[in-house]
């Protein structure tokens, strides 16, 4: 049985999510304790609980300790199933974070899997936007041989949520290694600026203009698709996601969400400035993608390498956890203003 102390490293939900995913993939029973020990609200919050429950559906198994606020969980996986499953978060908890839990599991199913998530947040704090998942994470995973698509039926924001998204995964019999060691040249910068029931205030347009102006001042032309959304009459909100593609296959992303007392211009500026940090560092993955990729390169055959501008707590945590559970050898070395993350064969 895998014994995982959730207070180690970041002490955050990422330990829970990745432990459950790797338990399901390896078919090793899991006991995790001190869940989210380093967070103000410890234990399982609604999004974490539904992530566990959804993983349990995928493994056709029951859990022990899977209750709201629980700091201890037992997870005993069976074979990963195929077909369609449904998840209902019930708050503005992040749909993206739930998908980060189950996507690696779906990748190891025997045939196609559809995960239909309702009543959650597509664009909320401390989480990648749904458009980041769709336009940065999934295209990068395609380079590892994983085919997946993500559709948004309803955008959801804090505090009501009520967002809805569908993830379709075509499992990979094996994951390929990826080598992203050369930044190359920027070929294009794209984006999506979304607002829901805020078209009269021109929120999506203003977010896009602010981002475009900043990137143009640095010599980059940007194509940002403006979406005046009306999918969720219960919760207004907005977000912007930007991504840059290079001649060597790198995809760098950045996003920002609208909040009360935060101008649309500030939202667009935040996303553009964060993207510029990645471009100027000549990283081959952004700091958020860098931690999301760790379990995939750990599970892939062969040697994988990529460059990031910073080693975050989440990157350190994911490397530690994959080494602990899978025994992988992932090394981090600093070269100039970049960090090389390398998984050895």
MOMO-V9468 format. One record per residue. N is the residue number from 1. SS is DSSP state (A for helix, B for strand, O for the rest). Layout:
BEGIN
n | ss
N | SS
N | SS
END
This chain:
BEGIN
n | ss
1 | O
2 | B
3 | B
4 | B
5 | B
6 | O
7 | O
8 | O
9 | O
10 | O
11 | O
12 | O
13 | A
14 | A
15 | A
16 | A
17 | A
18 | A
19 | A
20 | A
21 | A
22 | A
23 | A
24 | A
25 | A
26 | A
27 | O
28 | O
29 | O
30 | B
31 | B
32 | B
33 | B
34 | O
35 | O
36 | O
37 | O
38 | O
39 | O
40 | O
41 | O
42 | O
43 | O
44 | O
45 | O
46 | A
47 | A
48 | A
49 | A
50 | A
51 | A
52 | A
53 | A
54 | A
55 | A
56 | A
57 | A
58 | A
59 | O
60 | O
61 | O
62 | O
63 | B
64 | B
65 | O
66 | O
67 | O
68 | O
69 | O
70 | O
71 | O
72 | B
73 | B
74 | B
75 | B
76 | O
77 | O
78 | O
79 | O
80 | O
81 | O
82 | O
83 | B
84 | B
85 | B
86 | B
87 | B
88 | B
89 | O
90 | O
91 | O
92 | O
93 | O
94 | B
95 | A
96 | A
97 | A
98 | A
99 | A
100 | A
101 | A
102 | A
103 | A
104 | A
105 | A
106 | A
107 | A
108 | O
109 | O
110 | O
111 | O
112 | O
113 | B
114 | B
115 | B
116 | B
117 | B
118 | B
119 | B
120 | B
121 | B
122 | O
123 | O
124 | O
125 | O
126 | O
127 | O
128 | O
129 | O
130 | A
131 | A
132 | A
133 | A
134 | A
135 | A
136 | A
137 | A
138 | A
139 | A
140 | A
141 | A
142 | A
143 | O
144 | O
145 | O
146 | O
147 | B
148 | B
149 | B
150 | B
151 | B
152 | B
153 | B
154 | B
155 | O
156 | O
157 | B
158 | O
159 | O
160 | O
161 | B
162 | O
163 | B
164 | B
165 | B
166 | B
167 | B
168 | B
169 | B
170 | B
171 | O
172 | O
173 | O
174 | O
175 | O
176 | O
177 | O
178 | O
179 | B
180 | B
181 | O
182 | O
183 | O
184 | O
185 | O
186 | B
187 | B
188 | B
189 | B
190 | B
191 | B
192 | B
193 | B
194 | B
195 | B
196 | B
197 | O
198 | O
199 | A
200 | A
201 | A
202 | O
203 | A
204 | A
205 | A
206 | A
207 | A
208 | A
209 | A
210 | A
211 | A
212 | A
213 | A
214 | A
215 | A
216 | A
217 | A
218 | O
219 | O
220 | O
221 | O
222 | O
223 | B
224 | B
225 | B
226 | B
227 | B
228 | B
229 | B
230 | O
231 | O
232 | O
233 | O
234 | O
235 | O
236 | O
237 | B
238 | B
239 | B
240 | B
241 | B
242 | B
243 | B
244 | B
245 | B
246 | B
247 | O
248 | O
249 | O
250 | O
251 | B
252 | B
253 | B
254 | B
255 | B
256 | B
257 | B
258 | O
259 | O
260 | O
261 | O
262 | O
263 | O
264 | A
265 | A
266 | A
267 | A
268 | A
269 | A
270 | A
271 | A
272 | A
273 | A
274 | A
275 | A
276 | A
277 | A
278 | A
279 | A
280 | A
281 | A
282 | O
283 | O
284 | O
285 | B
286 | O
287 | A
288 | A
289 | A
290 | A
291 | A
292 | A
293 | O
294 | A
295 | A
296 | A
297 | A
298 | A
299 | A
300 | O
301 | O
302 | O
303 | O
304 | B
305 | B
306 | B
307 | B
308 | B
309 | O
310 | O
311 | O
312 | O
313 | A
314 | A
315 | A
316 | A
317 | A
318 | A
319 | A
320 | A
321 | A
322 | A
323 | A
324 | A
325 | A
326 | A
327 | O
328 | O
329 | O
330 | B
331 | B
332 | B
333 | B
334 | B
335 | B
336 | O
337 | O
338 | B
339 | B
340 | B
341 | B
342 | B
343 | B
344 | O
345 | O
END
